[in-house]
Amino acid sequence: PPRPEVPAAVAAARRGGIRTIMVTGDHKRTAEAVAKKIGLLTPQANQVLTGAQWEQLTPLEQQARIKETAVFARVAPTHKLSIVRALQKNGEIVAVTGDGVNDAPAVKEADIGISMGIQGTDVTREASAMILVDDNYETIISAIREGRGIYDNIRKFIRYLLGCNVGEVLTMLIAALAGLPLPLVPMQILWMNLVTDGLPAIALGLEPMEQGLMLRPPRSPREGVFARRLLRKILFSGIVIGASALAIFVFSLRYFPADLDRARTLAFTTLVFAQLIFVFQCRSEHLSIFEIGFWGNLYLTLAVVISAGAQIFVLYNPFMQKIFKTTPLNFDDWILVAVFASASLFLETVARLVKQAFEKHLSLLKV
């Protein structure tokens, strides 16, 4: 009999766009009964074929029939191999589990061969890419969930680091091209990279998995890490962060032309706090920070508090002021910093609301 956790695992896989096919040497009726018990049969794939029936089909017929087939019964090792190849010809990424020597060819041929760690033979283990230590199908689904979460966090990490660096580079580059004094001195750049690219970036990599992760379809293996408009988001945020820092620098120079250190301190602090706000924006590609909240990743919140405290220390400690060429900021200065540093968050939120309203309008028109 199937394990109690298998029906839930099959359902979770289906919600995640992962199709489960049972290939067994058991009798057709036995296989069909087990498939019904674990919820394997669906309206799209509800056929049960025997190895003999499969063998009589041409390769093209096999490719067509396998789209509607959920169970293969009374199969031989050669049948398993042809089933894998038919799925691959249909453009599917195929994972095969097996434990016996007869499973080794199919496990070897699959894109991801998985052998059983408890009941699996040495031959199958050698042919596989992964070993399922507990022989539990649910563990495969958990591994897929973890993999999706890790990939999400890699994209978030890249978005944050590149977005911050684009903002810093644009601030310096545009100021130089415009003939302005440099908005930042070298020590300020080094310090900024320390407090923004250090603890906050590491903490972002520890972001918990998002809800609904296993409700998404699988991504294409040909999809690059910058797919799904990631590069556009990086450039948008980087440009806004850089423009905000440069704007407050020019604003300060215009009204206080004799105080270059003050203008640099404002630009320096705006860049730091804009990046500390931006790290919260990077927590999700699908939801705004107001939807997911600020407390879902306590490591990140703590990292931002420490980094913000370190930046304030640099502004008000006399010894640090000499090293980093900073001046203390008054209340009005902090209001300016808050406005300019939150520009990226404000514009992204507005863009998201406009997009949602537009999509809602389109859906109403279709109805």
C-alpha positions in Angstrom: 0.0 0.0 0.0 1.2 3.6 -0.6 2.5 5.6 2.3 0.1 8.0 4.0 2.0 11.1 3.0 2.1 10.2 -0.7 -1.4 11.7 -1.7 -0.6 15.0 -0.2 2.9 15.0 -1.9 1.3 14.2 -5.3 -1.2 17.0 -4.9 1.6 19.5 -3.9 3.6 18.5 -6.9 0.6 19.0 -9.2 0.0 22.5 -7.7 3.6 23.3 -8.5 3.3 22.3 -12.1 5.0 18.9 -11.6 3.4 15.9 -13.2 3.7 12.5 -11.4 3.6 9.3 -13.5 3.7 5.8 -11.9 5.6 3.1 -13.8 5.3 -0.3 -12.2 5.6 -4.0 -12.9 2.3 -4.7 -11.1 -0.9 -5.8 -12.7 -2.9 -3.1 -14.5 -5.9 -3.2 -12.1 -3.6 -3.1 -9.0 -1.7 -0.1 -10.5 -5.0 1.7 -11.3 -6.3 1.1 -7.8 -3.2 2.5 -6.2 -3.2 5.5 -8.6 -6.8 6.3 -7.6 -5.9 6.0 -3.9 -3.1 8.5 -4.2 -4.9 10.9 -6.5 -2.7 10.3 -9.5 -5.4 10.2 -12.1 -6.6 13.6 -13.4 -8.9 14.7 -16.2 -5.9 15.6 -18.3 -4.0 12.4 -17.6 -6.2 9.5 -16.7 -5.1 6.6 -18.9 -3.5 3.4 -17.7 -1.3 1.5 -20.2 0.5 -1.8 -20.0 4.0 -2.3 -21.3 2.6 -4.5 -24.1 0.2 -1.7 -25.2 3.0 0.9 -25.1 5.3 -1.3 -27.1 2.8 -1.5 -30.0 2.8 2.3 -30.4 5.0 4.1 -32.9 7.4 6.8 -31.4 5.1 9.6 -32.5 2.1 7.8 -31.0 4.0 7.3 -27.8 4.7 11.0 -27.5 1.0 11.8 -28.0 -0.3 9.1 -25.6 2.1 9.8 -22.8 0.4 13.2 -22.4 -2.8 11.5 -21.3 -1.2 8.6 -19.4 -0.7 8.6 -15.6 0.1 5.0 -15.0 2.2 2.3 -16.8 1.7 -1.3 -15.6 3.4 -4.5 -16.4 6.5 -2.7 -17.8 9.9 -4.0 -18.6 13.2 -2.1 -18.2 13.2 -1.2 -22.0 9.7 0.2 -21.6 10.9 2.5 -18.7 13.7 3.8 -20.9 11.3 4.5 -23.9 8.9 6.3 -21.5 11.7 8.6 -20.3 12.7 9.3 -23.9 9.2 10.0 -25.0 8.7 12.6 -22.3 12.1 14.2 -23.1 11.1 14.5 -26.8 8.0 16.3 -25.6 10.2 18.9 -24.0 9.7 17.7 -20.5 12.4 17.7 -17.8 12.2 14.2 -16.4 13.2 12.9 -12.9 13.1 9.2 -12.4 13.2 7.3 -9.1 14.3 3.7 -8.9 15.7 1.1 -6.6 16.4 -2.1 -8.5 19.0 -3.0 -11.1 16.3 -2.9 -13.8 15.6 0.7 -13.0 19.3 1.8 -13.7 19.0 2.5 -17.4 15.9 4.8 -17.0 17.5 6.5 -14.0 20.7 7.0 -16.0 18.8 8.4 -19.0 16.6 10.8 -17.0 17.5 14.5 -16.6 17.5 13.8 -12.8 18.1 10.3 -11.7 17.1 9.5 -8.2 17.9 6.3 -6.4 16.6 5.0 -3.1 19.0 5.1 -0.2 17.5 2.4 1.9 16.2 -0.2 -0.7 18.3 0.9 -3.7 20.9 -1.3 -5.2 24.5 -0.1 -5.7 24.0 -0.2 -9.5 21.1 2.2 -9.3 23.0 4.5 -6.9 25.9 4.7 -9.3 23.6 5.6 -12.2 21.7 8.3 -10.3 22.5 11.9 -9.7 20.7 12.0 -6.3 20.1 9.5 -3.5 16.8 9.7 -1.6 18.1 8.8 1.8 14.7 8.1 3.4 13.0 6.6 0.3 10.2 9.1 0.8 8.5 10.7 -2.2 7.5 13.7 -0.1 11.2 14.5 0.4 11.5 15.1 -3.4 8.8 17.7 -3.2 10.5 19.3 -0.1 13.8 19.4 -2.1 12.0 21.1 -5.0 10.5 23.6 -2.6 13.9 24.3 -1.1 15.5 24.7 -4.5 12.9 27.2 -5.6 13.5 29.2 -2.4 17.2 29.2 -2.9 16.9 30.3 -6.5 14.5 33.1 -5.4 17.0 34.3 -2.8 19.9 34.3 -5.3 17.8 36.6 -7.6 17.0 38.9 -4.6 20.6 39.0 -3.6 21.7 39.9 -7.2 19.0 42.5 -7.5 20.0 44.2 -4.2 23.8 44.2 -4.8 23.6 45.3 -8.5 20.9 47.9 -7.8 23.0 49.5 -5.1 26.1 49.5 -7.2 24.4 51.0 -10.2 23.1 53.8 -7.9 26.6 54.5 -6.6 28.3 54.4 -10.0 25.7 56.7 -11.6 26.0 59.2 -8.7 29.8 59.5 -9.3 29.7 59.3 -13.1 27.0 61.9 -13.7 28.6 64.3 -11.3 31.9 63.9 -13.1 30.3 64.4 -16.5 28.4 67.4 -15.3 31.6 69.0 -13.9 30.4 68.9 -10.3 32.6 68.2 -7.3 32.7 64.5 -6.4 29.7 63.7 -4.3 31.6 61.1 -2.3 35.2 60.8 -1.1 36.9 57.4 -1.3 36.5 56.6 2.4 32.8 57.2 2.2 32.5 54.8 -0.7 34.4 52.1 1.2 32.3 52.6 4.3 29.0 52.6 2.3 29.9 49.3 0.7 30.7 47.9 4.2 27.4 48.8 5.8 25.2 48.1 2.8 26.8 45.2 1.1 27.7 43.4 4.3 25.2 42.4 6.9 22.0 43.4 5.0 23.1 41.5 1.9 23.9 38.4 4.0 20.6 38.6 5.9 18.7 38.9 2.6 20.2 35.6 1.6 18.4 34.1 4.7 15.0 35.3 3.5 12.3 32.7 4.4 10.6 31.0 1.5 7.6 33.0 0.2 4.1 31.7 0.5 2.7 30.3 -2.8 6.2 29.2 -3.9 4.8 25.7 -4.8 1.9 27.3 -6.7 4.1 28.6 -9.4 4.9 26.7 -12.6 8.4 25.4 -13.0 10.8 27.8 -14.7 12.3 27.0 -18.1 15.9 25.5 -17.9 16.8 28.0 -20.6 15.7 30.9 -18.5 18.6 33.0 -17.3 19.0 34.5 -13.8 18.1 38.0 -15.2 14.9 36.8 -16.8 11.4 38.0 -15.8 12.4 41.7 -15.9 15.0 41.4 -13.2 17.5 43.5 -15.1 14.9 46.2 -15.7 14.1 46.3 -12.0 17.8 46.6 -11.1 18.3 49.5 -13.6 15.2 51.2 -12.4 16.1 51.1 -8.7 19.7 51.9 -9.4 18.8 55.0 -11.5 16.3 56.2 -8.9 18.8 55.7 -6.0 21.6 57.4 -7.9 19.4 60.3 -9.0 18.1 60.8 -5.4 21.7 61.1 -4.0 22.8 63.4 -6.9 19.6 65.5 -6.5 20.2 66.1 -2.8 23.8 66.9 -3.4 23.0 69.5 -6.1 20.2 70.9 -3.9 22.6 71.4 -1.0 25.3 72.9 -3.2 22.8 75.4 -4.7 21.6 76.7 -1.3 24.9 76.2 0.6 27.6 76.5 -2.0 30.4 77.1 0.5 29.7 73.9 2.5 30.9 71.0 0.3 31.2 68.7 3.3 27.6 69.1 4.2 26.5 68.4 0.6 28.7 65.3 0.5 27.3 64.2 3.9 23.7 64.5 2.6 24.5 62.5 -0.5 26.5 59.9 1.5 23.7 59.5 4.0 21.0 59.4 1.4 22.8 56.7 -0.6 23.2 54.6 2.6 19.6 54.9 3.7 18.2 54.5 0.2 20.0 51.2 0.0 18.8 50.1 3.4 15.3 50.8 2.3 15.9 49.1 -1.0 16.9 45.9 0.7 13.4 45.5 2.0 12.0 46.1 -1.5 14.1 43.1 -2.6 12.5 40.7 -0.2 9.9 39.7 -2.8 9.5 40.0 -6.6 5.8 39.6 -6.4 4.6 41.5 -3.3 5.4 45.0 -1.9 7.0 45.5 1.5 3.7 46.7 2.8 2.1 43.4 1.9 4.8 41.1 3.3 5.7 43.4 6.3 9.0 44.4 7.9 9.3 41.6 10.4 9.2 38.4 8.3 13.0 38.3 8.3 14.3 39.3 11.7 17.9 38.8 10.6 17.4 41.5 7.9 15.7 43.9 10.3 18.5 43.5 12.8 21.2 44.0 10.1 19.5 47.2 8.9 19.3 48.6 12.4 23.0 47.8 13.0 23.9 49.4 9.6 21.8 52.5 10.2 23.3 52.9 13.7 26.8 52.6 12.3 26.0 55.3 9.8 24.6 57.6 12.4 27.7 57.0 14.5 29.9 58.1 11.6 27.9 61.3 11.3 28.1 62.4 15.0 31.3 61.0 16.4 34.0 63.7 16.1 36.8 61.2 15.4 34.8 59.5 12.7 33.8 62.8 11.2 37.5 63.6 10.6 38.1 60.2 8.9 35.0 60.3 6.7 34.8 64.0 6.1 31.2 64.2 7.4 29.3 66.9 9.3 26.4 66.5 11.7 22.9 66.7 10.2 20.1 68.7 11.8 16.4 67.9 11.8 15.7 69.6 8.5 18.6 67.7 6.9 17.1 64.4 8.1 13.7 65.3 6.6 15.5 65.8 3.2 17.3 62.5 3.6 14.1 60.7 4.4 12.3 62.1 1.4 15.1 61.4 -1.1 16.1 58.0 0.3 12.5 56.7 0.0 12.1 57.8 -3.6 12.7 54.3 -4.9 10.2 52.7 -2.6 7.6 55.4 -3.4 8.0 55.1 -7.2 8.0 51.3 -7.1 4.8 51.3 -5.0 3.1 53.7 -7.4 4.2 51.6 -10.4 2.9 48.5 -8.8 -0.5 50.1 -8.0 -0.8 51.4 -11.5 0.0 48.0 -12.9 -2.5 46.3 -10.7 -5.2 48.8 -11.6 -4.4 48.3 -15.3 -4.6 44.5 -15.1 -7.8 44.7 -13.1 -9.3 47.0 -15.8 -8.2 44.6 -18.6 -9.8 41.6 -16.7 -13.1 43.6 -16.4 -13.0 44.4 -20.1 -12.5 40.7 -21.0 -15.5 39.7 -18.8 
